[in-house]
Amino acid sequence: MRIASVAKAFSGAVALALVHRGRLRLGDTIGELLPRLPSDWAPVTLRQALDHTSGLPDYTSSKAFQRSFGKHPRKYLSPSDVIVFVRDQKLEFTPGSRYRYSNTDNFVIAMMARAITQRSYRGLLRSSVFGPLQLDRTSLPRGFRLPRPLAHGYFVDPPDRPTDVSTAFSASGAWASGGIQSTPADLNRFTRGYLGRRLFNRATQRRQLHFVKGHSEPPGPGANSAGLGIFRYRTRCGTVFGHTGNFPGYTQFTAATHSGARSVTVSVNAQVVPDSPRRSDRKAFAALHHIYTLAVCAAHPPRG
């Protein structure tokens, strides 16, 4: 299955593993590491990209990207191809001054990691995340295919029959922002390792778990706050940490307790969003949101 924006937690894991090893600093800037990107973006730091306070324009909001994606959904796009869609746009606000979820942030994070190591992002994922956590069924594809068996994803538009869109779109246009494919078991293993400090130490985790006001896209259960490559969800059954995401055909939620001892993954094989113009879709998301909370309560039952 496609894990959508849960892939942002993986780019966060790569970056924080490099911070732990002293290869990257949270204060490193686009101007220092990626001087070929627009000069207006130069002051944005790795930390600001990780917690979505960068002000970088979101490439998925670009009409040019939307036209390209709609016309050639299986076309391979390199990270540089994607950046072209917004490279003529200035920052939307002073970096660090506010929160705005931007898919461009995670492209920049992965590009920073590539620049400092001179290694491919796919190679960094394998050495820093997939290997240490034994994620044998998780990968970053270049194209549109999914290995079998797969959880088929559907576009649902009643009264028409659901359309299978599992392999309708190339993952390349989402890359470090949402291109990874995985399984529920691997996602649980990842989120437990991510929170359980198997990828970096306690000092780095303390810096990661500094939160600002902001919610994941789509929102997760309870009260949401944004950390570095992770979100905090305060629910009636306790607090968990993780990420959500959606992509045509899929909606995802994965989270774990602070220690990483308990985790939960909820996967739906349709894109369910809270801001749809259709009332039925909004009701479906409300129901899904309730399921998120029930899942957290099952994994993290309240005391007493």
N, C-alpha and C positions, 0 to 999 in steps of 0.2 A: 504494500500500500504506500501511497505517497503521504509523507508526514507533514507536508505544507510548512507553515512557519515554525513548527517545532524545530525545524532545521536551524533556526536562529540560535537555539541553545547549543547546538553543535559548533557553530562558528564562535560562540562565546567560550565554549570549552577549549577550543584550539587556542584562542587568544589568551585566555587566563592561564593555560598550561605554559605558554611562552612567557607570560608575566612572571609566573612562579619560577621559571628557569633563568630569569634575568635577561631574556632575549628582547622582550618588549616592555615598555613602561606605559602605564595608563595615561600618562601625560604626553606620550608621543603624538605628533600631529600629522595631518595629511600633508602639510607643506614639507615636513621633514622626510617622510617616508614615501610619499607619492607625489613628487613635484610636478608630474605631468598632468595631474588633475587640475581643474580650474583654480586659479589663484584665489578666488573669493572663498573657496572651501579650505584654504590653507590652515586657518587656526583651529579647525575641528580636531579634538583629541580622540584617542582610542576610547577613553572612558565615556565621552559624550556619544560616540557611535553605539557603544554597548548598551547605554540606558536610554537611547532615543531622545537625547537632548541636543543633538547636533545641529538641527536646522537644515539638514541636507534635503533637497527636494526628492520626493518619492517617485521613482521612475515608473511605478505601476499606475500613477495618476496622469502620466504623460499621454496626451492624445495620440502622439506618434507611436508610442509603444503599444497602445491599445489597438491601433489600426494594424500594426505589424503582427501582433499576436493573433488578432482576429482573422487576418488574411492568410497568414502562414503559421498556423499553430504548431506544426511539427518542425519548423525551421530551427537549426542550431544557431544560438547566439552566444558569442564569447562574452566574458565579463566586460571587455572594452566596448563591444557592440551595445551592450545594455547601457553603459554609462553615457554613450553618445546621446541617448534620448533626453538626458537632463544636463549635459555638461555646459549648456549655454545659460543655465538658470543659476541665479544667485541663491545664497542661503536664505531661508524663509524667516529666520530670526537670529539674534545673537546667540552663538553656541553656549549652552549651559543655562540659558535664561528661562526655558520652558520645555515642556515635553510634547513631542509629536512623533508617533510611530511612523517610521519610514523604512521601506524595504531597501533603499539605497544604503542605509547604515551598514547592513551586514555584508554587502558587496565590498564596502570600504574596509571593514574588519578583516575579511579574508584576504583582500589585496595587501593590507598592511602586513599580515602574517607571511604572505608570499614574499613580499619585498625584503623583510628582515632575515628570512631563512634561505631565500633563493630556491625554494622548493614549491612544487605544485600544491594547491589547496587539497586536492584529492589525496596526495601523499601525506600531507599533514594530518588529515582526518584519520588515515590508516594508522599512522605512528602515534598520534596523540590521544585518539579516542577509540576508534574501532578495535585496535589491537589490545590496549590495556584493559578494556572492558569486555573483550571477547564477543564483539558484535558481528557475528559471522554472517548475518543476513541483512546487513545494513550497508548501503553504498550510495555513492553520488553519481548517477548516470549522466551521460552527455545527451542522450536522445529521449525518445518517447516510450520505449518499451519497458515493461515490467516483467520480472521473472515469475514463472509459475511455480506453485499455485499463488493466486493473487486475490485480494479483496477487490472486486470490481467496483468502480466508482461511477455514479450516475448523475446525469442532469435531469432534474425532475421539474416538469412544467405541466401540471394537470390542466385539462383532461388528457393531454397527450401521454403516450406511454413513455416511461423513463428511457433515456438514451445513455448507453454505455460510453463513458468518456475516459475510461481507465488509461487508454493509450492515445488519446486524441491530441495531447499537448506535449511538447518537448519540455523536459525538466531544466534545460539549459538556461532558459529565460528567468528561472527562479534561483538557480545556483546556490550560493551560500545563504540566501534569504529564504529558500523553500524548496530546494531541488532534491533533497535526500529521500530515498525510499527505504522502508524498514518493515518490521513486524511488531505487533503489540508486545511480544515477549522481549524483543531487543530494546524497545522503547522503555519498558520498565527497568531493564538492566541498566540502560544508559542513565535514566533519571536518578536511580539509586546510587550509581557511581558518581554522578555529577554532584549530588548533595552529600554523598558519603566521603568526599575528599579523596577519591581514588585518582583524581587527575591533577590536583594541586593541593597545597597545604592549607592549614587553618588560617594563617595570616592572609593569604590570597582570598580565601572564602569570606573573611570578615569584610574585605574591601568589596567583594562581589555583592554581599548582602546589605549594602547601603541603598536605601530605597527612596525614590521620588514618586510624586503623584503621577499616576498613569496606568492604563490598563492594556492588556494584551489584545490582539486582534484575531478572532473575536474575543470579547471579554470572557475571562474565566470566572469560576464561582466565587461568591462572597465579595469582599472588598479587595480590589486589585491595587498593587503598587509595583513599580518597575525597578529592578536592580540591574546588575551588569550581566546581560545575556540570560536573564531569568526574571520571573515575576513571582510576587508573593500573593497568595490567595488566603485571606482570613475568612473562614467559614464558621458556621455554628458548631461544627465538630472539631475545630482546631485549624491551625495554620499549615498550609503546604506550599511548596515552591515548585514551579515548573513553567510550562508554556502551552499556548494554544496555537491553532493554525487552521487555515482553510485554503483549499485549492479546488479547481473544478473537479467535482466528484468526491471530495473528501473534506471532513471536518475532524480535527484532532484536539485532544487534551491529554497531557501527561503531567504528573506531579508526584512529589515525594515529601515525606516528613523531613525535618531539619537534619536528622542524623542519616537519612537515606535508608533507614531500616524498613520502611513501608512505602509502597508506591501504588499508583493507579494510572491506567491508560484507558481512555474512552475514545473509540473511533466510530465515526458514522460515514457510510459510503455515499454521501451526497454533500454538496456545499450548502451549509445552513448558516445564515447570517442574520443578525438582529435588526438591520436597517433596510431590509427588503421592502419595496413598495407594496408587496402583497401581504395582506393580513395573515393568511394561512402560513406563510413563511415565518413571520414574526412569532406566531403562536408555536410553530415547530421549534424555533430557537429557544423560546421560553421553556418549553418542555425539556429540551436538551440541557439547558442551563440547570434545571432542577435535577436532572440525571447526574450532572457533574457533582453536585453537592451530595447526592446520595452515594455516589462512588467514593468521594472523599470520606464520608462518614463510615462507609464499610471498611476502608483501609485505615482510618484514623478515628475510631469511635470516641465520642466524648467521654470524659471521666465522670464517675458518679452515677 
